[in-house]
């Protein structure tokens, strides 16, 4: 399983914005020595083992244990910062429906294998399902929740609501997110 280096870069950028270099150092100090330099130097377009990203997220989750919303906010930060820079044409659509049903998968630009598929879509409401990808951590699910909410806003949705309604980590057959917007 792989992720784009941008997922690591935006996580580190989010930590910097939240707590400065002291927080970034504390998180990087919590990952194995052999991985620390790799994480700090990764290029946004590089393909990295998903295990490296999970190690960073685990360290961040421990450092930010008192803030249960950090991963959602980090997901939104990722989309509204580097996500818009790299994938502007995919994110900035006339409507959330157009964003969700386009032929290019935003998920596959960040992670592989797997995809985020639309299993239900109607004006103002959609359900997305994660297929073929073992997230292995609730940080991924929470980050997706925040990233999806931000993406719906960028695509013109107002008052978005994004809920992670099924989770493979909690015994469901798959993860699903329910999205609503005005």
C-alpha positions as CSV (number, residue, x, y, z in Angstrom):
1,X,0.0,0.0,0.0
2,X,1.3,3.4,-0.9
3,X,0.5,7.1,-0.4
4,X,1.7,10.3,-2.0
5,X,4.3,12.3,-0.2
6,X,1.9,15.2,-0.1
7,X,0.0,13.3,2.7
8,X,3.1,13.5,4.8
9,X,4.0,17.0,3.8
10,X,0.5,18.4,4.7
11,X,0.5,16.5,8.0
12,X,3.8,18.1,8.9
13,X,2.6,21.5,7.6
14,X,-0.6,21.2,9.7
15,X,1.4,20.3,12.8
16,X,3.6,23.3,12.2
17,X,0.6,25.6,11.9
18,X,-1.0,24.1,15.0
19,X,2.0,24.0,17.4
20,X,5.1,25.3,15.6
21,X,8.4,23.6,15.2
22,X,8.3,22.3,18.7
23,X,5.2,20.1,17.9
24,X,6.7,18.9,14.6
25,X,9.9,18.0,16.5
26,X,8.0,16.2,19.2
27,X,6.0,14.1,16.6
28,X,9.1,13.3,14.5
29,X,11.0,12.3,17.7
30,X,8.3,9.7,18.3
31,X,8.9,7.9,15.0
32,X,11.7,5.3,14.5
33,X,15.1,7.0,13.9
34,X,15.4,5.4,10.4
35,X,12.1,6.9,9.3
36,X,12.5,10.4,10.8
37,X,14.8,11.8,8.0
38,X,12.6,10.1,5.3
39,X,9.5,11.8,6.6
40,X,11.2,15.2,7.0
41,X,12.6,15.2,3.4
42,X,9.8,13.5,1.4
43,X,8.7,15.3,-1.8
44,X,5.0,15.9,-2.3
45,X,4.9,13.8,-5.5
46,X,6.9,10.9,-4.2
47,X,5.2,7.5,-3.6
48,X,5.8,6.3,0.0
49,X,4.8,3.2,1.8
50,X,1.5,3.8,3.6
51,X,3.2,2.3,6.7
52,X,5.4,5.4,6.8
53,X,2.3,7.7,6.8
54,X,0.6,5.6,9.5
55,X,3.7,5.8,11.7
56,X,3.6,9.6,11.4
57,X,-0.2,9.7,12.1
58,X,0.3,7.5,15.1
59,X,2.9,9.8,16.5
60,X,0.8,12.8,15.8
61,X,-2.3,11.2,17.4
62,X,-0.3,10.5,20.5
63,X,1.1,14.0,20.7
64,X,-2.4,15.5,20.1
65,X,-4.3,13.0,22.2
66,X,-6.2,15.8,24.0
67,X,-7.6,17.1,20.7
68,X,-10.0,14.5,19.1
69,X,-10.7,16.8,16.1
70,X,-7.1,17.2,14.9
71,X,-7.2,14.5,12.2
72,X,-10.4,16.0,10.7
73,X,-8.9,19.5,10.7
74,X,-5.7,18.0,9.2
75,X,-7.7,16.4,6.4
76,X,-9.4,19.7,5.6
77,X,-6.0,21.5,5.8
78,X,-4.6,19.1,3.3
79,X,-7.3,19.7,0.8
80,X,-7.5,23.4,1.1
81,X,-3.7,23.9,0.9
82,X,-1.6,21.6,-1.2
83,X,-4.7,19.7,-2.5
84,X,-6.0,22.8,-4.2
85,X,-2.6,23.6,-5.6
86,X,-2.0,20.1,-7.1
87,X,-5.6,19.2,-8.0
88,X,-7.5,22.4,-8.6
89,X,-9.3,21.2,-11.7
90,X,-10.6,18.1,-9.8
91,X,-11.7,20.0,-6.6
92,X,-13.2,23.2,-8.0
93,X,-16.4,22.1,-9.7
94,X,-19.7,23.7,-10.3
95,X,-21.4,21.4,-7.7
96,X,-20.6,18.7,-5.2
97,X,-22.4,16.2,-7.4
98,X,-20.1,17.1,-10.3
99,X,-17.0,16.7,-8.0
100,X,-18.2,13.3,-6.7
101,X,-19.2,11.8,-10.0
102,X,-16.2,12.9,-12.2
103,X,-14.2,10.2,-13.9
104,X,-10.9,11.1,-12.1
105,X,-10.7,9.7,-8.6
106,X,-9.2,12.1,-6.1
107,X,-8.6,9.2,-3.7
108,X,-6.4,7.4,-6.2
109,X,-4.3,10.5,-6.6
110,X,-3.3,10.1,-2.9
111,X,-3.5,6.4,-2.2
112,X,-3.3,3.0,-3.8
113,X,-4.6,0.4,-4.2
114,X,-8.2,1.1,-3.7
115,X,-10.8,3.8,-4.4
116,X,-13.5,5.9,-2.8
117,X,-16.7,5.1,-4.8
118,X,-20.0,6.8,-4.9
119,X,-22.7,4.3,-3.9
120,X,-25.5,6.8,-3.7
121,X,-25.8,10.4,-5.1
122,X,-28.7,12.8,-5.3
123,X,-28.9,16.6,-5.0
124,X,-27.6,17.5,-1.6
125,X,-26.7,14.0,-0.4
126,X,-24.2,11.2,-1.2
127,X,-22.7,8.1,0.3
128,X,-19.1,7.1,-0.4
129,X,-17.5,3.7,0.2
130,X,-13.9,2.9,0.6
131,X,-13.0,-0.2,-1.4
132,X,-9.8,-2.2,-1.8
133,X,-7.9,-0.2,0.8
134,X,-7.1,-1.3,4.4
135,X,-6.9,2.0,6.3
136,X,-5.7,0.3,9.4
137,X,-6.1,3.4,11.6
138,X,-8.9,5.6,12.7
139,X,-6.7,8.6,11.9
140,X,-7.3,7.8,8.2
141,X,-11.0,7.7,8.6
142,X,-11.1,11.0,10.6
143,X,-8.8,12.7,8.1
144,X,-11.1,11.6,5.2
145,X,-14.1,13.0,7.1
146,X,-12.5,16.4,7.3
147,X,-11.0,16.3,3.8
148,X,-14.4,15.3,2.2
149,X,-16.1,18.1,4.1
150,X,-13.6,20.6,2.7
151,X,-13.8,19.2,-0.8
152,X,-17.6,19.5,-0.8
153,X,-17.3,23.2,0.3
154,X,-14.7,23.9,-2.5
155,X,-17.1,22.3,-5.0
156,X,-19.8,24.8,-4.0
157,X,-21.7,23.0,-1.3
158,X,-22.9,25.0,1.6
159,X,-23.3,23.9,5.2
160,X,-21.6,20.6,4.5
161,X,-22.0,17.6,6.9
162,X,-19.8,14.6,6.6
163,X,-20.2,11.6,8.8
164,X,-18.3,8.4,8.9
165,X,-21.2,6.0,9.2
166,X,-19.6,2.6,8.8
167,X,-16.0,1.6,9.8
168,X,-14.1,-1.5,9.0
169,X,-12.1,-0.9,12.1
170,X,-15.3,-1.3,14.1
171,X,-16.3,-4.5,12.5
172,X,-18.2,-3.3,9.5
173,X,-17.5,-4.8,6.1
174,X,-16.2,-1.5,4.8
175,X,-15.9,2.2,5.6
176,X,-18.6,4.6,4.4
177,X,-19.1,8.3,4.6
178,X,-22.4,10.1,4.3
179,X,-22.2,13.6,2.9
180,X,-24.9,16.3,2.9
181,X,-24.8,19.9,1.7
182,X,-27.0,22.8,0.7
